[in-house]
């Protein structure tokens, strides 16, 4: 196994620690949209094609918004939803809750720069947009087309999520 293969493998393993694709595809569009709105305040917007917003006089406000969005990831229930935790309680313990907490700890432990914070918020924002798109595609299927197209849509969504999380996984891998 070459070093490139090990890097790819470790990125895939790292992505698995950041989200659960099946759980994310179960998130309702309204919930995913709420999380996207929460994360979009000061993050990267799809309107500017993944490029950072231009510096403005409101830079301090944008930094605060990104910090708030990052705190929602690491201290709130955003990551809980990415692992299928429906009711986040401090006392309840489940495999999904443990995975969500591990992801929060991983992100929090790697946060050393504002650019990492921006990348994390952007990644989860884009992931929730993918979930919304997935739900829209699935809702258009009827009982006949669902039999033939649902698996293809799920596979495409999993690939999009994997691609979306690959940059964040790489950044975390470099920090470890």
N, C-alpha and C positions, 0 to 999 in steps of 0.2 A: 504494500500500500504506500503510495507516494505521499509527500507532504501536502500536495494539493488535495488528494483524496481525503486525508485526515482533516484538512481545513473545511472542506465541503461537508464531511460527516459531522464535524463539530458544529457547524452553522445550522445544519438540520436539527441536531440535538438541542441546540440553543433555541431555535424557533419553537420546538415542542415545549420548552419551558416558558415561553412568552404567551401562548394561547393554545386553545383546543379548537380545531377547525369544526368538528361536529357540534360542539357546544355553541360556537359562534353562529353557525348556520341556523341554529334553533332560536336565536334572538329575534323577536318581532321587530318589524321595520320601525314602528313608533318608538320602541325602546332604543334601537340602534341610532335613530335620528336624534333622540335626546342626548345620547352620549356624544354623537358627532357635533352637535351644537355646543355642548359643554367644552369639548376639546378644541373647537375651531376659534375660540376667542384668542387671537394673537398667534395662532399656529399658521402653518402653510395652508393655503387655500387652493382648491383645484382650478380656480379661475386664473391663477397665474402659473399654471402648468408646473407645479412643483418647485418653483423658484421662490427664494425667500422674498418676503415683502421688503419694499424699499424702506430705508431708514426715514423716519419722520419725526416731527417734534413730539409725537406721542410714543416715542420709543420706550420710555419708562413704563407707560401704561401697558404696552404690548408685552414687555418683559414680565410685568406682574401677571398679566393674563396667562402667559405661557407657564409661569411658575404655579399659578392656581390650577391650570389644566394638568400639569405634572403631578401636583399634589393629589388631584382627583384620581390619577392612576395609582400612585403609591400608597395613598392613605384612604381613598374612597372606595366605592364599589364598582368602578369601571372595570378593573381587571377581574373582579369576581364574576361579572357577566361573561367575560371571555373564557371562563372555565366552567360555566354552567351553574355557578352558585346562585340560587334564586333568592334566598333570604340570608343575607349576610348577618350573622350573629357572632358576637365575640366569644361565646361559649361553645357553640356548635362546632363539631369537628367532622370533616368528611374528606375523602381524597381530593375532591374538587377544591374545597376550601384550602387544603394544605398546598395544592399546586398554585392556587391564586396567591397565597401568602408568599410562597417561594418566588413567584414572579415579581411581586411587589418588592421583596427584599433584594432581588437581583437588580432591578431597575434602580432602586434607591442606593444600592451599594456601588453602582457604576456611574452614578451622577457626579461628574466632576467638572463638567463644562456646560455652558448654556447651549452649545450646539448639540450636545447629547440630549439635553432636555427637549430641545426643539425636534430632534429626530424621533424621540420616543413618542411625543405628542402627535407629530405628523403621521407616524406609523399607525398608531391606534385610530386616529381620525380616518385615515384611508381604509383601514380594515373595516370600520363601521360603515363606510360608504359602500364597500364591496358587499357587505351583508345586506344592505338595503337593496342594492342591485340584484343580488341573488334572490331575495324575497319577491321582488317585482317580476323576475323571470319565472319563478315557481308559481306565482299567482296567476300567470297567464295560461298555465297548462290546464287542460281539462282531464277527465279521467282516462282518456285514451292516450293523449300525448304525454301524460305524466309517466305512463309505463315505459315509454321509449326515450324520453328526453331528460327525465329527472336525474338520472345517474350522470349524464354528460354535464349537466348544469352544475351538479355537486362537485364533479371532478375539476371543472374549470374554476369554480369558486375556490376550491382547495389550492389550486395552482396559483391563483391571484393572491390569496392570503400568504402563501409561502413566499412568493416574490416580494410582497409588501414587507414582510417581516425579515427578509434576508439582510437588508441593510442594517437594521437594528441589531440583529444577531451577530453580524460581522463586527459592528462597533463594540458590542459587549465582549465578544471574543478577543478583540484587540486590547481591551481594558483589563482583562483577566490575566 
